[in-house]
Amino acid sequence: ARTLEPAGLRGPAPLLGGAVARHGVGWRRGVMPRVPDPGPKAAATWEPVGSLKPWDKNPRKNDGEPVERVAKSIQRFGFSSPIVARLADRRIIAGHTRWKAARKLGMETVPARFLDIDEDQAAALALADNKLSEITPWDDEGLADVLRGIEAAGVDMDGLGWSSEEID
């Protein structure tokens, strides 16, 4: 599999948020800070899109318009972050909408990062990944200023994730 870029990590599988899973050590169910490593490691690898499996209990409604918007973004910018999946069964933890968008676009491979965690921890991470992205509010005035600026610079506004009504 092709690699993306070095992650600079050594040891057990890295978790989101700068921690690594360790067995029987550390605080809070074995999570400890990650350890820098001067040697190159892949942050993600390019994997066959069909080899990843969606989580059948995913409570997010991510069909239709969300997939369309993410597909436009992937077409324009590529993947900004890999799909995160369990190592044991390749079940998607984070990135269901990106995975669906990649399938819609007919992509053969997607960047994926695998975590060696159990099913319960994967479910908890999936929920946290989705919920934590919602808790930071937008500065509407600042956002409007940035959107006006890039539009005035001639930047194509398609594929940014906002509908034209939201931008207006």
C-alpha positions as CSV (number, residue, x, y, z in Angstrom):
1,A,0.0,0.0,0.0
2,R,1.2,3.6,-0.7
3,T,1.9,5.8,2.3
4,L,0.9,9.4,2.7
5,E,3.4,11.2,5.0
6,P,5.5,10.3,8.0
7,A,3.6,10.5,11.3
8,G,6.8,10.4,13.5
9,L,5.3,7.9,16.0
10,R,6.8,4.8,17.6
11,G,5.1,2.0,19.5
12,P,1.4,1.0,19.7
13,A,-1.3,2.3,17.3
14,P,-1.8,6.1,17.6
15,L,-5.2,7.3,18.6
16,L,-6.9,10.5,17.6
17,G,-6.0,13.3,20.0
18,G,-2.3,12.5,20.5
19,A,-2.5,9.4,22.5
20,V,-1.5,5.8,22.0
21,A,-3.2,2.6,23.1
22,R,-1.1,0.6,25.6
23,H,-2.0,-2.6,27.3
24,G,-2.1,-2.5,31.1
25,V,-0.3,0.8,31.6
26,G,-1.1,4.4,32.0
27,W,-4.1,6.2,33.2
28,R,-7.8,6.0,32.1
29,R,-7.9,2.5,30.5
30,G,-4.4,2.4,29.2
31,V,-4.0,5.7,27.3
32,M,-0.7,7.5,27.5
33,P,0.9,10.4,25.6
34,R,2.5,9.5,22.2
35,V,6.2,9.1,22.0
36,P,8.0,11.0,19.2
37,D,10.1,8.9,16.9
38,P,12.7,10.2,14.5
39,G,12.0,7.3,12.0
40,P,9.4,7.6,9.3
41,K,6.1,5.9,9.8
42,A,3.0,6.2,7.6
43,A,0.2,8.3,9.0
44,A,-2.1,6.5,6.6
45,T,-2.0,4.1,3.7
46,W,-4.0,3.9,0.5
47,E,-6.4,1.0,0.8
48,P,-9.0,-0.5,-1.5
49,V,-12.3,1.3,-0.8
50,G,-14.2,-2.0,-0.8
51,S,-11.9,-3.4,1.9
52,L,-13.3,-1.0,4.5
53,K,-16.6,-1.8,6.2
54,P,-19.1,0.7,7.4
55,W,-20.3,0.6,11.0
56,D,-23.8,-0.8,10.9
57,K,-24.7,1.0,14.2
58,N,-23.5,4.4,13.0
59,P,-26.1,6.9,14.3
60,R,-25.2,9.7,11.9
61,K,-27.5,10.3,9.0
62,N,-25.0,10.8,6.2
63,D,-26.7,9.9,3.0
64,G,-27.8,12.2,0.2
65,E,-26.7,15.9,0.4
66,P,-23.8,15.4,2.9
67,V,-22.3,12.8,0.6
68,E,-22.8,15.1,-2.4
69,R,-21.0,18.0,-0.7
70,V,-18.1,15.8,0.5
71,A,-17.7,14.3,-2.9
72,K,-17.4,17.8,-4.4
73,S,-14.8,18.7,-1.8
74,I,-12.8,15.5,-2.4
75,Q,-12.9,16.2,-6.2
76,R,-11.6,19.7,-5.6
77,F,-9.1,19.3,-2.7
78,G,-8.5,15.5,-2.3
79,F,-8.7,13.9,1.2
80,S,-7.8,16.3,4.0
81,S,-7.9,13.5,6.5
82,P,-7.8,9.7,6.3
83,I,-10.7,7.4,7.1
84,V,-10.1,5.8,10.5
85,A,-10.9,2.1,10.9
86,R,-10.4,-0.7,13.4
87,L,-7.3,-2.9,12.6
88,A,-9.0,-6.1,13.6
89,D,-11.9,-6.0,11.1
90,R,-11.4,-2.8,9.0
91,R,-14.7,-1.4,10.3
92,I,-14.9,2.4,9.8
93,I,-14.7,4.4,13.0
94,A,-14.5,7.9,11.5
95,G,-15.1,8.9,7.9
96,H,-18.3,7.2,6.8
97,T,-19.3,10.2,4.7
98,R,-15.8,10.4,3.1
99,W,-16.0,6.7,2.4
100,K,-19.5,7.0,0.8
101,A,-18.3,10.0,-1.3
102,A,-15.3,8.1,-2.5
103,R,-17.5,5.2,-3.6
104,K,-19.8,7.6,-5.3
105,L,-16.8,9.1,-7.2
106,G,-15.7,5.6,-8.2
107,M,-12.4,5.8,-6.4
108,E,-10.5,2.5,-6.1
109,T,-8.4,3.5,-3.0
110,V,-8.8,5.8,0.0
111,P,-6.4,6.9,2.7
112,A,-7.0,4.9,5.8
113,R,-5.5,4.9,9.3
114,F,-6.0,1.7,11.4
115,L,-6.3,1.6,15.1
116,D,-5.8,-1.4,17.3
117,I,-8.7,-0.9,19.6
118,D,-11.7,-3.0,20.8
119,E,-15.2,-2.6,19.5
120,D,-16.4,-0.7,22.5
121,Q,-13.6,1.8,22.3
122,A,-14.2,2.1,18.6
123,A,-17.8,3.0,19.2
124,A,-16.9,5.5,21.8
125,L,-14.3,7.1,19.5
126,A,-16.8,7.2,16.6
127,L,-19.3,9.1,18.8
128,A,-16.6,11.4,20.2
129,D,-15.2,12.2,16.8
130,N,-18.6,13.3,15.5
131,K,-19.8,15.1,18.6
132,L,-16.6,17.0,19.3
133,S,-16.6,18.5,15.8
134,E,-20.0,20.1,16.7
135,I,-19.1,21.8,19.9
136,T,-17.1,24.7,18.6
137,P,-19.4,27.5,17.3
138,W,-18.7,29.5,14.2
139,D,-17.8,33.2,14.5
140,D,-20.5,34.2,12.0
141,E,-19.0,37.6,11.4
142,G,-15.5,36.3,10.9
143,L,-16.7,33.5,8.7
144,A,-18.7,35.9,6.5
145,D,-15.5,38.1,6.3
146,V,-13.4,35.1,5.1
147,L,-16.0,33.9,2.7
148,R,-16.4,37.4,1.2
149,G,-12.6,37.7,0.9
150,I,-12.0,34.4,-0.9
151,E,-15.0,35.1,-3.2
152,A,-13.7,38.6,-4.0
153,A,-10.4,36.9,-4.9
154,G,-12.1,34.8,-7.5
155,V,-12.0,31.5,-5.5
156,D,-14.6,29.1,-6.7
157,M,-17.0,28.6,-3.8
158,D,-18.2,25.2,-4.9
159,G,-16.9,22.3,-2.8
160,L,-16.5,24.2,0.4
161,G,-19.4,22.5,2.1
162,W,-21.8,25.4,2.2
163,S,-24.8,25.8,0.0
164,S,-25.2,29.0,-2.0
165,E,-28.1,29.9,0.3
166,E,-25.9,29.6,3.3
167,I,-23.1,31.7,1.7
168,D,-25.6,34.4,0.8
